[in-house]
């Protein structure tokens, strides 16, 4: 399985000057001054200052005040932050694969995935600023907006009589190709839960995955009183 982690170390080039400065600070038992780093690397202090500013903005290094030898302001020193890099390599695809593999082994994986999707939708609506939409047209349009934010690339729903939402991209395509029943059921639950949270008079009755290589179709249906009350 391919991952979304950064390139393999063997594929990387030599470390940049910023990486060298960070490595130097990490290996030093004491905070360092700009002048001492510049002397160590045989570069101009302004070059070191430029990279330290960038590292500080990224939270990779921090400033500390040194001991003053006499009157005057104490020197500003730098040390590596003792924390992991929040902007470092990530591998969420591996995590998603592990969780999906586990869920796929459940006796009724599709039903579990649908429930998870329905339970997640209200939080997605809150974070996106979506509001309750009592009319079908408004509900479908807001669902399309939410799906666009999630990366599904839905086609606009032009007509109030729209009976389907056409999705031109799957943001979890690799997982869907391996565990389609789980991933597509999760997507179905997300759409159903979103419409239910809006108390919309419409729901998604069925999701047909990959009816074309670049197309999935969500079929709309009238919501039951239970669908609208479940939110």
C-alpha positions in Angstrom: 0.0 0.0 0.0 1.3 3.4 -0.9 1.3 6.0 1.8 1.1 9.8 2.0 4.3 10.0 4.0 7.2 12.0 2.7 9.8 10.6 0.4 12.0 7.7 1.5 15.3 8.9 3.0 17.2 7.4 0.1 15.3 9.7 -2.3 16.1 12.9 -0.4 18.9 15.2 -1.4 21.5 16.6 1.1 20.1 18.5 4.1 19.5 22.2 3.6 21.1 24.8 5.7 18.0 25.2 7.9 18.2 21.5 8.7 21.9 21.7 9.5 21.2 24.6 11.9 18.4 22.7 13.6 20.7 19.6 13.9 23.4 21.7 15.4 21.1 23.1 18.0 19.7 19.7 18.9 23.2 18.3 19.4 24.3 21.2 21.6 24.1 20.8 25.3 23.7 24.6 25.7 21.7 27.3 23.8 23.7 28.9 21.0 24.2 32.4 19.8 23.8 33.5 16.3 27.5 34.3 16.2 28.6 30.9 17.4 26.3 29.1 14.9 27.7 31.3 12.1 31.3 30.5 13.1 30.5 26.8 13.3 29.0 26.8 9.8 31.3 29.4 8.4 28.5 31.6 7.1 27.4 35.2 7.7 25.4 35.9 10.9 22.6 37.4 8.8 22.2 34.0 7.0 21.9 32.3 10.3 19.4 34.9 11.6 17.2 34.4 8.5 17.0 30.7 9.0 16.5 31.0 12.8 13.6 33.4 12.3 11.9 30.9 10.0 12.6 28.0 12.4 11.1 30.1 15.3 8.0 30.9 13.3 7.5 27.1 12.7 8.0 26.4 16.4 11.2 24.4 15.7 13.5 26.6 17.8 13.0 29.0 20.7 14.8 32.0 22.1 16.2 32.1 25.6 18.2 34.8 27.4 21.8 34.1 28.3 23.7 35.2 31.3 24.9 38.8 31.2 28.6 39.2 31.9 28.0 42.8 33.1 25.7 45.7 32.5 23.5 45.7 29.6 21.0 43.4 28.0 21.6 39.7 28.3 22.4 37.9 25.0 19.7 36.2 23.0 20.4 32.5 22.5 18.6 29.8 20.6 17.9 26.2 21.3 15.8 23.5 19.6 12.3 23.1 20.8 11.8 19.9 22.7 8.7 18.7 20.8 7.9 16.9 17.6 7.4 19.0 14.5 3.7 19.6 13.9 4.4 20.1 10.2 6.5 17.0 9.9 5.7 13.9 7.8 2.2 12.4 8.3 0.8 9.0 7.3 -3.0 9.3 7.8 -3.6 7.0 4.8 -1.9 4.1 6.7 -4.0 4.9 9.8 -7.2 5.0 7.7 -6.2 1.7 6.1 -5.7 0.0 9.5 -9.0 1.2 10.8 -10.8 0.3 7.5 -9.3 -3.2 7.5 -10.5 -3.7 11.1 -14.0 -2.4 10.3 -14.2 -4.6 7.2 -13.9 -7.7 9.4 -17.0 -6.8 11.4 -20.0 -9.1 10.8 -22.1 -6.2 9.4 -19.4 -3.8 8.3 -21.6 -1.8 5.9 -24.3 -1.1 8.6 -21.6 -0.1 11.1 -20.0 2.2 8.6 -23.3 3.8 7.7 -24.0 4.5 11.4 -20.5 6.0 11.8 -21.1 8.3 8.9 -24.5 9.4 10.2 -23.0 10.1 13.7 -20.2 12.2 12.2 -22.3 14.5 10.0 -23.7 16.9 12.6 -20.1 17.8 13.6 -19.2 18.4 9.9 -22.2 20.7 9.5 -21.3 22.7 12.6 -17.7 23.2 11.4 -18.8 24.3 8.0 -21.4 26.7 9.2 -24.3 24.9 7.6 -27.7 25.6 9.0 -31.0 23.7 9.1 -32.6 23.6 5.7 -36.3 22.8 5.8 -36.8 22.9 2.0 -35.6 20.2 -0.4 -33.8 22.7 -2.7 -31.9 24.4 0.1 -31.1 21.1 1.8 -29.7 19.6 -1.4 -27.7 22.7 -2.2 -26.2 22.8 1.3 -25.4 19.1 1.0 -23.6 19.7 -2.3 -21.6 22.5 -0.7 -20.6 20.2 2.2 -19.6 17.4 -0.2 -17.5 19.9 -2.2 -15.7 20.9 1.0 -15.0 17.3 1.7 -13.5 16.7 -1.8 -16.2 14.8 -3.6 -16.4 17.4 -6.5 -20.2 17.2 -6.8 -21.9 18.5 -9.8 -24.2 21.5 -9.0 -27.9 20.6 -8.4 -29.6 22.9 -10.9 -33.2 21.9 -10.6 -35.6 21.8 -7.6 -36.7 18.4 -9.0 -33.2 17.0 -8.8 -33.3 13.3 -7.9 -29.6 12.6 -7.7 -26.3 14.1 -6.8 -23.4 13.2 -9.1 -20.0 12.9 -7.5 -16.9 13.3 -9.7 -14.3 12.4 -7.1 -13.8 10.0 -4.2 -11.5 11.5 -1.6 -10.8 8.0 -0.3 -10.5 6.3 -3.7 -7.7 3.9 -2.8 -9.5 2.6 0.2 -12.8 2.5 -1.7 -11.2 0.3 -4.4 -10.1 -2.2 -1.6 -13.0 -1.9 0.8 -15.8 -0.4 -1.2 -18.6 -1.8 0.9 -17.2 0.0 4.0 -16.1 3.3 2.4 -19.2 3.8 0.3 -21.5 2.9 3.2 -19.6 5.5 5.3 -20.2 8.1 2.6 -23.9 7.1 2.4 -24.2 7.6 6.1 -22.4 11.0 6.0 -25.0 12.2 3.4 -27.9 10.8 5.3 -26.8 12.1 8.6 -26.2 15.6 7.1 -29.7 15.8 5.7 -31.2 14.4 8.9 -29.3 17.0 11.0 -30.8 19.7 8.7 -34.3 18.2 9.3 -34.6 18.1 5.5 -37.6 16.5 3.8 -35.2 14.5 1.6 -32.5 11.9 2.2 -30.1 9.8 0.2 -31.7 6.4 -0.3 -28.9 4.8 -2.3 -25.3 5.4 -3.4 -24.1 3.8 -6.6 -20.3 3.8 -6.6 -18.2 4.1 -9.8 -21.1 3.9 -12.3 -18.4 5.4 -14.5 -14.7 5.6 -13.8 -15.1 9.2 -12.6 -18.7 9.1 -11.3 -20.6 8.0 -8.3 -24.3 8.8 -8.0 -26.2 9.5 -4.8 -30.0 8.9 -5.3 -32.3 11.2 -3.4 -35.6 10.0 -1.8 -38.3 11.5 0.4 -37.3 11.4 4.1 -39.4 9.5 6.5 -40.5 11.1 9.8 -37.9 8.9 11.5 -35.1 10.3 9.3 -36.1 13.9 10.2 -36.5 13.1 13.9 -33.2 11.2 14.3 -31.2 14.4 14.4 
